[in-house]
Amino acid sequence: MENDVMITELLNAWEETYKKGQLTFWVFLSLKENNKCVEEIKEFVEKMSEGSMSCEEQSLYRNLRKFLNLGIVAYDSKRVSKGPDRKYYYLTELGKELFQHFVERNIKIFTKESIINLLN
């Protein structure tokens, strides 16, 4: 029983750290699919991660502002029936290239047979 509690606590701490670093990946992945507003990015992340990732809209806005300043994300404004224009974000060419390099270096390694065998 003690081991179960310890494993749960350690796993929760590990996942919290892991998830903080994953938000950028999930945002970029969502924008690779198509242009999205913040609400759609949030829905994509939660759905595609099967609920293992969640994000607050404020965190998304903060990250998107940083990405805008770096030139890896841009947006188009679109009129909506109520309220202010809605921003639809997308990856710039630089953002697409950055994401592709990240995937090559950090994600595709998990598709190697030797790694898959260790995970099973």
Backbone as numpy.savetxt, mean C-alpha at the origin, in Angstrom:
# Nx Ny Nz CAx CAy CAz Cx Cy Cz
0.43 -22.67 27.50 -0.40 -21.46 27.50 0.47 -20.20 27.50
1.56 -20.21 28.28 2.45 -19.05 28.32 3.03 -18.77 26.94
3.41 -19.84 26.22 3.97 -19.66 24.88 2.95 -19.03 23.95
1.69 -19.42 24.06 0.65 -18.85 23.20 0.54 -17.34 23.41
0.57 -16.91 24.66 0.47 -15.48 24.97 1.69 -14.75 24.43
2.86 -15.33 24.64 4.09 -14.70 24.18 4.12 -14.62 22.65
3.72 -15.68 21.98 3.69 -15.69 20.52 2.72 -14.63 20.00
1.56 -14.53 20.62 0.57 -13.54 20.22 1.13 -12.13 20.37
1.76 -11.84 21.50 2.34 -10.52 21.73 3.46 -10.21 20.75
4.35 -11.17 20.54 5.45 -10.97 19.59 4.95 -10.81 18.17
3.98 -11.61 17.79 3.40 -11.54 16.45 2.73 -10.19 16.22
2.00 -9.71 17.22 1.34 -8.41 17.10 2.37 -7.29 16.91
3.46 -7.33 17.67 4.51 -6.30 17.55 5.18 -6.38 16.18
5.47 -7.58 15.72 6.11 -7.78 14.41 5.21 -7.28 13.29
3.93 -7.64 13.37 2.98 -7.22 12.33 2.80 -5.71 12.31
2.81 -5.08 13.47 2.66 -3.63 13.53 3.81 -2.94 12.79
5.02 -3.40 13.04 6.19 -2.85 12.35 6.13 -3.16 10.86
5.79 -4.38 10.52 5.70 -4.83 9.13 4.68 -4.00 8.36
3.54 -3.77 8.94 2.45 -3.06 8.26 2.80 -1.59 8.00
3.54 -0.97 8.90 3.93 0.42 8.70 4.74 0.56 7.41
5.59 -0.40 7.14 6.41 -0.37 5.94 5.66 -0.80 4.69
4.51 -1.41 4.84 3.76 -1.93 3.71 2.80 -0.93 3.09
2.48 0.14 3.76 1.48 1.07 3.24 1.86 1.62 1.87
3.11 2.00 1.69 3.54 2.52 0.39 3.34 1.48 -0.69
3.71 0.24 -0.42 3.53 -0.83 -1.40 2.07 -0.95 -1.81
1.17 -0.99 -0.84 -0.25 -1.16 -1.14 -0.83 0.05 -1.88
-0.40 1.25 -1.53 -0.86 2.45 -2.24 -0.41 2.38 -3.70
0.86 2.07 -3.92 1.37 1.98 -5.28 0.67 0.87 -6.06
0.44 -0.25 -5.42 -0.24 -1.36 -6.08 -1.65 -0.94 -6.51
-2.34 -0.22 -5.64 -3.69 0.23 -5.98 -3.67 1.19 -7.17
-2.67 2.08 -7.20 -2.59 3.05 -8.28 -2.08 2.42 -9.58
-1.37 1.31 -9.46 -0.96 0.59 -10.66 -2.19 0.03 -11.38
-3.19 -0.37 -10.61 -4.42 -0.90 -11.20 -5.13 0.17 -12.02
-5.35 1.35 -11.41 -5.95 2.49 -12.10 -5.94 3.70 -11.18
-6.33 4.86 -11.72 -6.41 6.09 -10.92 -7.47 5.90 -9.84
-7.18 6.43 -8.65 -8.12 6.28 -7.55 -8.13 7.52 -6.66
-9.28 7.77 -6.05 -9.36 8.77 -5.00 -8.98 8.09 -3.68
-8.81 8.88 -2.64 -8.34 8.34 -1.36 -9.27 7.24 -0.84
-10.58 7.45 -0.95 -11.52 6.44 -0.45 -11.35 5.11 -1.19
-11.12 5.20 -2.50 -10.93 3.98 -3.29 -9.61 3.28 -2.98
-8.57 4.07 -2.70 -7.29 3.48 -2.29 -7.48 2.71 -1.00
-8.16 3.33 -0.05 -8.42 2.69 1.25 -9.19 1.39 1.06
-10.23 1.40 0.25 -11.03 0.20 -0.01 -10.18 -0.89 -0.68
-9.35 -0.51 -1.64 -8.48 -1.46 -2.33 -7.55 -2.14 -1.34
-6.89 -1.35 -0.52 -5.93 -1.90 0.44 -6.60 -2.91 1.35
-7.73 -2.55 1.90 -8.41 -3.43 2.84 -8.95 -4.68 2.16
-9.46 -4.54 0.95 -10.00 -5.69 0.23 -8.90 -6.63 -0.26
-7.92 -6.07 -0.94 -6.88 -6.91 -1.55 -5.94 -7.53 -0.52
-5.81 -6.91 0.64 -4.99 -7.50 1.70 -5.80 -8.46 2.56
-7.04 -8.68 2.15 -7.96 -9.56 2.87 -8.11 -9.15 4.34
-8.10 -7.83 4.55 -8.31 -7.29 5.89 -7.08 -7.26 6.77
-5.95 -7.75 6.28 -4.75 -7.74 7.12 -4.13 -6.35 7.20
-4.47 -5.48 6.24 -4.00 -4.10 6.25 -5.20 -3.17 6.34
-5.06 -2.16 7.14 -6.06 -1.11 7.17 -5.30 0.21 7.23
-5.93 1.26 6.81 -5.25 2.55 6.83 -6.27 3.66 7.04
-5.85 4.64 7.76 -6.68 5.81 7.98 -6.51 6.76 6.80
-7.58 7.47 6.46 -7.50 8.39 5.34 -6.44 9.46 5.58
-6.27 9.91 6.83 -5.25 10.92 7.13 -3.86 10.41 6.80
-3.59 9.13 7.08 -2.29 8.54 6.74 -2.10 8.51 5.23
-3.17 8.18 4.52 -3.09 8.16 3.06 -2.81 9.56 2.51
-3.54 10.56 3.01 -3.31 11.93 2.54 -1.88 12.37 2.82
-1.37 12.04 3.99 0.00 12.41 4.37 1.00 11.77 3.41
0.82 10.46 3.14 1.71 9.77 2.23 1.59 10.31 0.81
0.38 10.55 0.36 0.18 11.06 -1.00 0.82 12.44 -1.19
0.74 13.30 -0.16 1.40 14.60 -0.24 2.91 14.42 -0.40
3.48 13.50 0.36 4.91 13.22 0.25 5.25 12.72 -1.15
4.44 11.80 -1.68 4.68 11.25 -3.01 4.53 12.33 -4.09
3.56 13.24 -3.90 3.39 14.35 -4.84 4.64 15.22 -4.88
5.15 15.54 -3.70 6.35 16.38 -3.61 7.56 15.71 -4.25
7.61 14.39 -4.22 8.73 13.65 -4.82 8.53 13.42 -6.32
7.35 13.71 -6.83 7.08 13.55 -8.25 6.80 12.11 -8.67
6.43 11.26 -7.71 6.14 9.86 -8.05 4.65 9.59 -8.15
3.85 10.55 -7.70 2.40 10.48 -7.81 1.92 11.85 -8.28
0.85 11.85 -9.06 0.19 13.09 -9.48 -1.31 12.85 -9.36
-2.10 13.88 -9.68 -3.56 13.69 -9.62 -4.25 14.55 -10.66
-5.45 14.11 -10.98 -6.38 14.88 -11.80 -7.57 15.21 -10.92
-8.09 16.42 -11.02 -9.28 16.80 -10.27 -10.51 16.53 -11.13
-11.53 15.97 -10.52 -12.78 15.70 -11.22 -13.94 16.25 -10.41
-14.89 16.82 -11.11 -16.09 17.35 -10.46 -16.94 16.20 -9.95
-17.52 16.43 -8.78 -18.48 15.48 -8.22 -19.77 16.24 -7.95
-20.86 15.51 -7.80 -22.16 16.17 -7.66 -22.25 17.02 -6.40
-21.61 16.58 -5.33 -21.65 17.34 -4.08 -20.24 17.59 -3.58
-20.01 18.76 -3.05 -18.73 19.06 -2.43 -17.66 19.49 -3.42
-16.44 19.59 -2.91 -15.32 20.05 -3.75 -14.92 18.98 -4.78
-14.14 19.41 -5.76 -13.63 18.47 -6.75 -12.88 17.35 -6.03
-12.92 16.18 -6.62 -12.26 15.01 -6.04 -10.94 14.78 -6.78
-9.88 14.48 -6.02 -8.57 14.21 -6.60 -8.45 12.71 -6.88
-8.09 12.39 -8.11 -7.83 11.01 -8.51 -6.33 10.89 -8.75
-5.69 10.10 -7.91 -4.24 9.96 -7.93 -3.81 8.87 -8.90
-2.60 9.05 -9.42 -2.01 8.05 -10.31 -0.49 8.09 -10.18
0.15 7.00 -10.57 1.60 6.94 -10.57 2.13 7.68 -11.80
3.14 8.52 -11.59 3.82 9.15 -12.71 4.74 8.10 -13.34
5.39 8.45 -14.43 6.35 7.51 -15.04 7.45 7.16 -14.04
7.91 8.15 -13.28 8.91 7.91 -12.26 8.37 6.95 -11.19
7.13 7.16 -10.79 6.50 6.29 -9.79 6.35 4.87 -10.30
5.96 4.71 -11.56 5.84 3.36 -12.15 7.18 2.65 -12.17
8.22 3.41 -12.57 9.56 2.82 -12.62 10.05 2.44 -11.22
9.83 3.31 -10.25 10.21 3.03 -8.87 9.51 1.78 -8.36
8.21 1.71 -8.58 7.44 0.56 -8.12 7.94 -0.73 -8.77
8.21 -0.70 -10.06 8.70 -1.88 -10.76 10.03 -2.36 -10.18
10.92 -1.42 -9.91 12.22 -1.79 -9.31 12.03 -2.38 -7.91
11.13 -1.79 -7.14 10.86 -2.32 -5.79 10.35 -3.75 -5.88
9.40 -3.99 -6.77 8.82 -5.33 -6.92 9.90 -6.32 -7.34
10.73 -5.93 -8.29 11.81 -6.82 -8.75 12.75 -7.19 -7.61
13.10 -6.22 -6.78 14.07 -6.44 -5.72 13.49 -7.07 -4.47
12.22 -6.81 -4.18 11.69 -7.17 -2.86 10.48 -8.09 -2.85
9.76 -8.21 -3.94 8.54 -9.00 -3.95 8.71 -10.29 -4.75
9.28 -10.18 -5.92 9.39 -11.35 -6.79 10.26 -12.45 -6.20
11.10 -12.10 -5.26 11.94 -13.11 -4.60 11.07 -14.19 -3.94
9.86 -13.80 -3.52 8.97 -14.75 -2.86 8.32 -15.73 -3.82
8.55 -15.55 -5.12 8.03 -16.49 -6.10 9.06 -17.56 -6.45
10.26 -17.45 -5.92 11.30 -18.45 -6.18 10.91 -19.77 -5.49
11.09 -20.86 -6.19 10.72 -22.17 -5.67 11.38 -22.46 -4.33
12.66 -22.10 -4.19 13.36 -22.37 -2.93 12.72 -21.63 -1.75
12.23 -20.43 -2.00 11.57 -19.66 -0.93 10.19 -20.26 -0.66
9.45 -20.56 -1.73 8.11 -21.15 -1.56 8.19 -22.43 -0.76
9.19 -23.24 -1.01 9.35 -24.51 -0.25 9.58 -24.24 1.23
10.32 -23.21 1.54 10.55 -22.89 2.96 9.29 -22.34 3.64
8.45 -21.67 2.86 7.22 -21.11 3.42 6.16 -22.14 3.67
6.23 -23.25 2.96 5.21 -24.31 3.11 5.51 -25.27 4.22
